[in-house]
């Protein structure tokens, strides 16, 4: 059964997640998770 989860990071977390998502030196798993959380913050489907 599908579930909807919405993560609401604060402004400092969004800044950190955006930096992780843009920095290709991080492991791909971390980059993908950062993208997922940022999309969730904008109420977009992941």
VOBA-1610 file (N, C-alpha, C; in pm, whole numbers, padded with zeros to 5 digits, always signed):
BEGIN
Unk+00084-00117+00000Unk+00000+00000+00000Unk+00089+00124+00000Unk+00061+00217-00088Unk+00141+00340-00100Unk+00110+00434+00016Unk+00212+00502+00060Unk+00197+00600+00166Unk+00258+00732+00121Unk+00202+00840+00169Unk+00255+00971+00138Unk+00325+01026+00262Unk+00449+01067+00244Unk+00526+01125+00353Unk+00575+01260+00306Unk+00560+01359+00390Unk+00606+01493+00356Unk+00704+01539+00462Unk+00827+01562+00420Unk+00931+01609+00510Unk+00937+01761+00500Unk+00939+01828+00615Unk+00941+01975+00617Unk+01070+02025+00681Unk+01180+02034+00605Unk+01305+02085+00661Unk+01300+02237+00678Unk+01377+02286+00774Unk+01383+02432+00791Unk+01478+02492+00687Unk+01491+02622+00687Unk+01570+02692+00584Unk+01716+02649+00585Unk+01774+02628+00702Unk+01914+02586+00710Unk+01931+02447+00648Unk+01836+02358+00675Unk+01843+02223+00618Unk+01828+02226+00466Unk+01740+02311+00417Unk+01720+02322+00272Unk+01849+02370+00206Unk+01918+02463+00269Unk+02045+02513+00216Unk+02148+02401+00209Unk+02158+02323+00316Unk+02252+02212+00319Unk+02216+02105+00216Unk+02088+02073+00206Unk+02044+01971+00110Unk+02070+02016-00033Unk+02048+02143-00062Unk+02074+02195-00197Unk+02222+02185-00230Unk+02308+02213-00132Unk+02452+02203-00154Unk+02492+02058-00180Unk+02434+01965-00106Unk+02464+01822-00127Unk+02416+01779-00265Unk+02297+01822-00303Unk+02239+01782-00431Unk+02322+01833-00549Unk+02388+01946-00535Unk+02466+02004-00644Unk+02610+01955-00647Unk+02662+01907-00534Unk+02802+01867-00524Unk+02818+01721-00565Unk+02881+01700-00678Unk+02897+01565-00732Unk+03001+01482-00658Unk+03070+01539-00560Unk+03169+01463-00486Unk+03105+01376-00377Unk+02977+01402-00345Unk+02905+01320-00248Unk+02864+01188-00313Unk+02844+01085-00233Unk+02798+00957-00290Unk+02661+00975-00358Unk+02638+00903-00468Unk+02511+00917-00541Unk+02388+00895-00452Unk+02398+00805-00358Unk+02287+00778-00267Unk+02248+00904-00189Unk+02348+00980-00143Unk+02321+01101-00067Unk+02260+01209-00157Unk+02309+01219-00280Unk+02256+01317-00374Unk+02111+01287-00406Unk+02078+01161-00430Unk+01940+01122-00460Unk+01847+01149-00342Unk+01894+01121-00223Unk+01811+01147-00105Unk+01790+01296-00084Unk+01893+01375-00108Unk+01879+01520-00095Unk+01776+01572-00195Unk+01781+01523-00319Unk+01682+01562-00419Unk+01541+01522-00374Unk+01527+01403-00322Unk+01396+01354-00277Unk+01338+01442-00166Unk+01422+01478-00070Unk+01374+01562+00040Unk+01338+01701-00011Unk+01418+01756-00102Unk+01387+01888-00157Unk+01256+01886-00235Unk+01232+01779-00311Unk+01105+01769-00384Unk+00989+01754-00287Unk+01008+01678-00182Unk+00904+01659-00082Unk+00870+01792-00014Unk+00972+01873+00008Unk+00951+02004+00071Unk+00864+02094-00017Unk+00869+02072-00148Unk+00789+02152-00242Unk+00656+02084-00272Unk+00623+01978-00198Unk+00499+01902-00215Unk+00489+01838-00353Unk+00603+01800-00411Unk+00604+01733-00540Unk+00620+01582-00518Unk+00564+01502-00608Unk+00578+01358-00596Unk+00723+01319-00621Unk+00769+01222-00546Unk+00906+01175-00559Unk+00906+01043-00632
//
